[in-house]
Amino acid sequence: MNALLIAAAILLPQATQPAAPASCRMKLLAKDWSKEEIRWKSEQTPEDRVRYVELAAFFDKAIGKPIVLTDCALYPKDKLNVDADYTLVLDGFDPKTRRGAPEKNAMSNSGPRRTARQARLEMPEQASAPEKSLPLPGEVFRVQGHEAFVIMPEKRVPKRSTPWVWYAPTLPGLPGVEERWMFERFLQAGIAVAGIDVGESYGSPDGRSLFTDLYRDLTRKRGFSRKPVMLGRSRGGLMTLCWAAENPDKVGGFAGIYPVCNIASYPGLRKAAGAYHLTEEELSAHLAEHNPVDRLARLAKAHTPLFAIHGDVDTVVPLPANSGLLKERYEALGGKIQLIVPAGQGHNMWPGFFQCQELVDFVLKNARP
């Protein structure tokens, strides 16, 4: 577990609760606890079962929130598979409201699923904002524990929703300096840019659910338009297209830079299966339920415009199995798509991919308040 262990307590009857360390304090919801100890252990029994007897809290730098693991008295009544993943309890603390903000299913790791006691780790100061380098000044924040960003235009029309471009993949280092040229032109036109880090989700339901969380946050709380233009670079195409195929009424258009459009092509079923919680065989059997090139009918019916620029010698995300197949199938459904194919270009950082005026014009035309 990549986290910093902060404090733990063993459940034993005591008359009073000891003072917490100066760096943080444990606010226990049950009163009689023993002296706090810095440990988080499990006990291996002769029957190869594990008995969790400690309550532990630690701060997870990856999501910027405290995590609380609570005792469940698993042994001897319950069996625990030590090789399986179980859900931990996330209990964040907001120093402004002085109240907790529990969230379920925050992350997975070895630990009990049910809880008998709970505690809250009170941080003396609010956790520092997520650190992410953006190509232009913007705000970095979290949605459901995942890093997200927005870059706002200087000029906004009062009482009108903000048009925006939804960029993917928002991974470490992305968006990068390559996107700066196009982002500047979006901002000059009054169009914001946003995205969320869903990891290597390959368009899976988990990633799509987080996309929906970001969409709700931006449209309900920040006044963003209900129809962003999706902008997918490489595997970001898979993330954006998978969400767009499920939400055609929430998409103003899709633009891709050598976008992945076909799970079978990239990353391949074997590699993608884990993100879908399926075996390779199971994902193959249900591929049409997830694969963007198999789910274009609703986008075509909604008259959603598509755009892609894709090199003809791309060996990582081959043109014929991705943007080429996307164009063929979308036009067969009556949809409109513009495909630009630069000769002699592959999956690279050629400036023409990122300083494409046709792509900018497409976004400006379809990103509306």
Secondary structure, 3 states (H helix, E strand, C coil): CCCEEEEEEECCCCCCCCCCCCCCEEEECCCCCCCEECCCCEEECCCCCEEECEEEEEEECCCCEEEEECCCCCCCCCCCCCCCCEECEEEEEECCCCEEEEECCCCEECCCCCCCCCEEEECCCCCCCCCCCCCCCCEEEEECCEEEEEECCCCCCCCCCECEEEEECCCCCCCCHHHHHHHHHHHHCCCEEEEECCCCCCCCHHHHHHHHHHHHHHHHHCCECCCCEEEEECCHHHHHHHHHHHCHHHCCEEEEECCCCCCCCCCCHHHHHHHHCCCHHHHHHCHHHCCHHHCCHHHHHCCCCEEEECCCCCCCCCCCCCHHHHHHHHHHCCCCEEEECCCCCCCCCCHHHHCCHHHHHHHHHHCCC
